[in-house]
């Protein structure tokens, strides 16, 4: 009884830590750069949820090769965080190499869409075929909840990449539009001032005559 209570307490503590991590990452996304922090969240949160659904030693570097060797589409979960990691790394690299005009014209939005849509399709098919069973010590209700949370997290973050890329593209397009209007206004003022300087001596001579 003491061992089961201690195990439940550890699971509850692990769940609280995971929820706290999710909340802090969401707050950070609202306060700082959304594309960068969304990529960071997409890289870390699926691994955190997978670690919470399994035993603490199941995601060590020593056992990672074992997970990949014994991979099964309907039973393994290691592919979901790996897909999220690859997806976020590609999108972050493209975003870091894009400047304002590139962000507004679509390379970042296009790459985010190309990387997110196939991953969403893959995770959706896997979720429909995955076996959410109760076998094993760590695969009870808590384990199933974390597994469902892992699927939902990957899908939400995948859609988040597209939404954030679209909003970033629109924001950069508005910035370029405002910048273009400012440049045109400055050019018009300069042209008017130059025209005034050219015409003012002639007008002064006419006044003197």
C-alpha positions as CSV (number, residue, x, y, z in Angstrom):
1,X,0.0,0.0,0.0
2,X,2.8,2.4,0.9
3,X,4.5,1.7,-2.4
4,X,1.4,2.3,-4.5
5,X,0.7,5.6,-2.6
6,X,4.2,6.7,-3.3
7,X,3.9,5.7,-6.9
8,X,0.6,7.7,-7.2
9,X,2.2,10.7,-5.5
10,X,5.1,10.6,-8.0
11,X,2.7,10.4,-10.9
12,X,0.7,13.4,-9.6
13,X,3.9,15.4,-9.0
14,X,5.0,14.5,-12.6
15,X,1.6,15.6,-13.9
16,X,1.8,18.9,-12.0
17,X,5.3,19.6,-13.4
18,X,4.1,18.9,-16.9
19,X,1.1,21.2,-16.6
20,X,3.3,23.9,-15.1
21,X,5.7,23.6,-18.0
22,X,2.9,23.8,-20.4
23,X,1.5,26.9,-18.8
24,X,4.9,28.7,-18.6
25,X,5.6,27.9,-22.3
26,X,2.2,29.3,-23.3
27,X,2.8,32.5,-21.4
28,X,6.2,32.8,-23.0
29,X,4.6,32.4,-26.4
30,X,2.3,35.3,-25.7
31,X,5.0,37.6,-24.4
32,X,8.0,37.0,-26.7
33,X,8.7,35.9,-30.3
34,X,6.0,33.4,-31.2
35,X,7.8,31.5,-34.1
36,X,11.0,30.9,-32.0
37,X,9.2,29.8,-28.8
38,X,6.6,27.8,-30.7
39,X,9.5,25.8,-32.2
40,X,11.1,25.4,-28.8
41,X,7.8,24.2,-27.4
42,X,7.3,21.8,-30.3
43,X,10.7,20.3,-29.6
44,X,10.3,19.9,-25.8
45,X,6.7,19.3,-25.0
46,X,6.1,16.1,-26.9
47,X,9.2,14.6,-25.3
48,X,8.0,15.8,-21.8
49,X,4.6,14.2,-22.3
50,X,6.1,11.0,-23.6
51,X,8.4,10.8,-20.6
52,X,5.4,11.4,-18.3
53,X,3.5,8.6,-19.9
54,X,6.4,6.1,-19.6
55,X,8.8,5.1,-16.9
56,X,11.5,7.8,-16.2
57,X,14.3,5.6,-17.7
58,X,12.4,4.9,-21.0
59,X,13.7,8.0,-22.8
60,X,17.4,7.8,-21.9
61,X,20.0,7.9,-24.7
62,X,20.8,4.2,-24.0
63,X,17.2,3.1,-24.6
64,X,16.4,5.4,-27.5
65,X,18.0,2.9,-30.0
66,X,15.8,0.2,-28.4
67,X,12.7,2.2,-29.0
68,X,13.6,2.7,-32.6
69,X,14.6,-0.9,-33.1
70,X,11.4,-2.2,-31.7
71,X,9.3,0.4,-33.4
72,X,5.7,-0.5,-34.3
73,X,3.3,2.0,-35.9
74,X,0.3,1.1,-33.8
75,X,2.1,0.7,-30.4
76,X,5.2,3.0,-30.4
77,X,5.1,6.7,-29.5
78,X,8.7,7.6,-30.1
79,X,7.9,8.8,-33.6
80,X,5.6,11.6,-32.5
81,X,8.3,13.7,-30.6
82,X,10.8,12.9,-33.3
83,X,8.5,14.3,-36.0
84,X,7.8,17.4,-33.8
85,X,11.6,17.9,-33.4
86,X,12.3,17.6,-37.1
87,X,9.4,19.8,-38.0
88,X,10.3,22.6,-35.5
89,X,14.0,22.5,-36.5
90,X,13.2,23.0,-40.2
91,X,10.7,25.7,-39.6
92,X,13.0,27.5,-37.2
93,X,16.0,27.4,-39.6
94,X,13.9,28.8,-42.4
95,X,12.5,31.6,-40.1
96,X,16.0,32.5,-38.9
97,X,17.3,32.9,-42.5
98,X,14.3,35.0,-43.7
99,X,14.3,38.8,-43.5
100,X,11.2,41.0,-43.5
101,X,10.4,40.8,-47.3
102,X,11.0,37.1,-47.3
103,X,8.7,36.6,-44.3
104,X,6.0,38.7,-46.1
105,X,6.2,37.0,-49.5
106,X,5.7,33.5,-48.2
107,X,8.8,31.2,-47.8
108,X,8.4,30.9,-44.1
109,X,4.6,30.4,-44.4
110,X,5.1,27.9,-47.2
111,X,7.7,25.8,-45.4
112,X,5.6,25.9,-42.2
113,X,2.6,24.6,-44.1
114,X,4.5,21.9,-46.0
115,X,6.1,20.7,-42.7
116,X,3.0,20.8,-40.6
117,X,0.2,19.4,-42.8
118,X,1.9,16.0,-43.5
119,X,2.8,15.7,-39.8
120,X,-0.8,16.4,-38.9
121,X,-2.0,13.7,-41.3
122,X,0.5,11.2,-39.9
123,X,-0.4,11.9,-36.3
124,X,-4.2,11.8,-37.1
125,X,-3.8,8.4,-38.8
126,X,-1.7,7.1,-36.0
127,X,-4.2,8.3,-33.4
128,X,-7.0,6.4,-35.1
129,X,-5.0,3.2,-35.2
130,X,-3.1,3.4,-32.0
131,X,-3.9,0.9,-29.3
132,X,-4.7,2.7,-26.0
133,X,-4.6,-0.3,-23.8
134,X,-4.2,-0.8,-20.0
135,X,-1.3,-3.3,-20.2
136,X,1.8,-2.7,-18.1
137,X,2.4,-0.9,-14.8
138,X,2.7,2.5,-16.3
139,X,0.0,2.2,-18.9
140,X,-3.1,2.8,-16.7
141,X,-5.5,5.7,-16.8
142,X,-2.6,8.1,-16.2
143,X,-0.6,6.6,-19.0
144,X,-3.5,6.8,-21.4
145,X,-4.2,10.4,-20.4
146,X,-0.6,11.3,-21.2
147,X,-0.7,9.4,-24.5
148,X,-3.9,11.3,-25.6
149,X,-2.2,14.5,-24.4
150,X,0.8,13.7,-26.6
151,X,-1.3,13.3,-29.7
152,X,-3.3,16.5,-29.0
153,X,-0.1,18.4,-28.2
154,X,1.5,17.4,-31.5
155,X,-1.5,18.3,-33.5
156,X,-2.1,21.6,-31.8
157,X,1.5,22.6,-32.1
158,X,1.5,21.6,-35.8
159,X,-1.6,23.8,-36.5
160,X,0.1,26.5,-34.3
161,X,3.0,26.7,-36.7
162,X,0.7,27.5,-39.6
163,X,-1.3,30.1,-37.7
164,X,1.9,31.8,-36.3
165,X,3.5,31.8,-39.8
166,X,0.4,33.3,-41.3
167,X,0.1,36.0,-38.7
168,X,3.9,36.7,-39.0
169,X,3.5,37.0,-42.8
170,X,0.6,39.4,-42.4
171,X,2.5,41.5,-39.9
172,X,5.6,41.8,-42.0
173,X,3.4,42.7,-45.0
174,X,1.8,45.5,-43.0
175,X,5.2,46.8,-42.0
176,X,6.4,46.9,-45.5
177,X,3.3,48.7,-46.6
178,X,3.8,51.3,-43.9
179,X,7.4,51.6,-44.8
180,X,6.6,52.1,-48.5
181,X,4.1,54.8,-47.6
182,X,6.6,56.6,-45.5
183,X,9.2,56.4,-48.3
184,X,6.7,57.8,-50.8
185,X,5.8,60.6,-48.4
186,X,9.4,61.5,-47.8
187,X,10.1,61.4,-51.6
188,X,7.1,63.6,-52.3
189,X,8.3,66.1,-49.6
190,X,11.8,66.2,-51.1
191,X,10.5,66.7,-54.6
192,X,8.2,69.5,-53.4
193,X,11.0,71.2,-51.5
194,X,13.4,70.9,-54.5
195,X,10.8,72.4,-56.8
196,X,10.2,75.2,-54.4
197,X,13.9,75.9,-54.2
198,X,14.2,76.0,-58.0
199,X,11.2,78.3,-58.5
200,X,11.8,80.7,-55.6
201,X,14.7,82.7,-57.2
202,X,12.6,83.2,-60.3
203,X,9.7,84.4,-58.3
204,X,12.0,86.8,-56.4
205,X,13.3,88.3,-59.6
206,X,9.8,88.8,-60.9
207,X,8.8,90.5,-57.7
208,X,11.8,92.9,-58.0
209,X,11.0,93.8,-61.5
